[in-house]
Amino acid sequence: MPLFMSKYTNKVDRKGRVSVPAQFRAALPSGFQKSIVVYQAVNHDAVECCDLLHIEKVNDSFEGFAPYSDEHDEFSLALMSGLVELTFDGNGRIILPQDLMEFAGITEYATFAGKGKTFQVWEPEAFKQELEKARNKVKEKRSMLRFRPDINSGSDKGGDNDRS
């Protein structure tokens, strides 16, 4: 599955239209390339973006809570009620909702930042600052990064898998 990678800064017009990078549109799953879902990022003053399949996984994750628990109600209300599905126009643009632009501080330009399975839209200067903080934290915590075992190879050590 293609991933959302890299960063791009694009102009936002007076109507809130902004072009989603072609590489990001191409990374959307087949059959889901006509729209994206946007919402307030949970951890940052940015707009979180993904495809409908990812939102289904988010919704499924709420099943880890008891159906009528406070946690289920809080997570589902906070996340699902703020979702907006945006359709691309013929030029690959979307119209960012005004409330999300205000939340993220986006005015004339928007920076699109890939995050693998999702991407975010930021006010460019805020993105630069957050990226610098993230890079510094990664330097400090780089020893925490681990590769998952390759389940297809039958070996979790990445070595030779000869069983003869």
ZAKOLRO-220274 format. One line per 5 residues: number of its first residue (from 1); their letters; for each residue x, y, z of C-alpha. Coordinates in steps of 0.1 Angstrom, whole numbers, plus 5000, padded with zeros to 4 digits. Example, Ala and Ser with C-alpha at 12.3 -4.5 7.8 and 13.67 -1.06 7.14 Angstrom:
REM residues 2
1 = AS = 5123,4955,5078  5137,4989,5071
***
This chain:
REM residues 164
1 = MPLFM = 5000,5000,5000  5014,5034,4991  5022,5058,5019  5018,5095,5024  5054,5108,5023
6 = SKYTN = 5073,5141,5021  5060,5176,5026  5046,5203,5003  5035,5238,5007  5007,5251,4985
11 = KVDRK = 4988,5284,4982  4953,5286,4996  4930,5309,4976  4903,5333,4990  4877,5305,4989
16 = GRVSV = 4898,5281,5010  4907,5260,4980  4941,5243,4981  4956,5217,4958  4963,5184,4975
21 = PAQFR = 4998,5172,4963  4995,5147,4934  5017,5122,4953  4992,5122,4982  4962,5118,4959
26 = AALPS = 4980,5089,4942  4987,5072,4975  4949,5069,4983  4936,5034,4980  4922,5023,4946
31 = GFQKS = 4885,5031,4945  4889,5058,4972  4907,5085,4952  4879,5109,4948  4878,5123,4984
36 = IVVYQ = 4896,5125,5017  4883,5127,5053  4896,5157,5074  4893,5165,5110  4911,5183,5139
41 = AVNHD = 4943,5166,5147  4942,5151,5182  4978,5161,5192  4984,5193,5173  4968,5224,5159
46 = AVECC = 4967,5209,5124  4942,5192,5101  4944,5154,5100  4936,5138,5067  4930,5102,5056
51 = DLLHI = 4909,5079,5034  4875,5064,5044  4891,5030,5050  4913,5045,5077  4883,5061,5093
56 = EKVND = 4866,5026,5094  4897,5013,5113  4895,5042,5137  4858,5035,5143  4865,4998,5148
61 = SFEGF = 4890,5007,5174  4862,5021,5196  4850,4985,5200  4878,4981,5225  4856,5000,5249
66 = APYSD = 4823,4988,5264  4795,5001,5241  4780,5025,5266  4811,5034,5285  4822,5070,5290
71 = EHDEF = 4854,5062,5270  4834,5049,5241  4811,5080,5241  4840,5104,5245  4862,5090,5217
76 = SLALM = 4834,5084,5192  4819,5118,5198  4852,5137,5198  4865,5120,5167  4835,5110,5145
81 = SGLVE = 4814,5141,5149  4842,5163,5136  4848,5144,5104  4843,5161,5070  4845,5143,5037
86 = LTFDG = 4860,5165,5010  4858,5157,4973  4885,5167,4949  4877,5191,4921  4890,5184,4886
91 = NGRII = 4923,5201,4895  4929,5180,4926  4918,5208,4950  4897,5206,4981  4879,5234,5000
96 = LPQDL = 4892,5234,5036  4863,5242,5060  4867,5276,5076  4866,5261,5112  4894,5237,5104
101 = MEFAG = 4915,5265,5088  4910,5286,5119  4918,5257,5142  4952,5251,5124  4959,5288,5118
106 = ITEYA = 4960,5283,5080  4956,5315,5059  4975,5320,5027  4996,5288,5026  4992,5253,5038
111 = TFAGK = 5019,5227,5044  5010,5191,5037  5030,5167,5058  5031,5129,5051  5027,5106,5081
116 = GKTFQ = 5026,5072,5064  4989,5061,5066  4977,5096,5071  4988,5132,5064  4984,5165,5080
121 = VWEPE = 4978,5201,5068  4996,5228,5088  5002,5265,5089  5037,5265,5074  5056,5282,5102
126 = AFKQE = 5039,5261,5129  5048,5230,5108  5085,5241,5107  5085,5245,5145  5068,5212,5152
131 = LEKAR = 5091,5193,5127  5121,5207,5145  5107,5196,5179  5099,5161,5165  5134,5157,5150
136 = NKVKE = 5150,5166,5183  5128,5141,5201  5136,5114,5176  5173,5120,5181  5168,5115,5218
141 = KRSML = 5146,5084,5214  5161,5068,5184  5170,5036,5203  5133,5030,5208  5128,5023,5171
146 = RFRPD = 5123,4986,5163  5115,4968,5132  5086,4944,5135  5094,4907,5128  5089,4898,5092
151 = INSGS = 5060,4874,5095  5063,4863,5059  5099,4850,5063  5091,4827,5093  5119,4843,5112
156 = DKGGD = 5119,4872,5136  5157,4877,5135  5159,4885,5098  5184,4857,5093  5185,4827,5070
161 = NDRS = 5152,4807,5071  5165,4774,5057  5146,4746,5074  5159,4717,5054
***
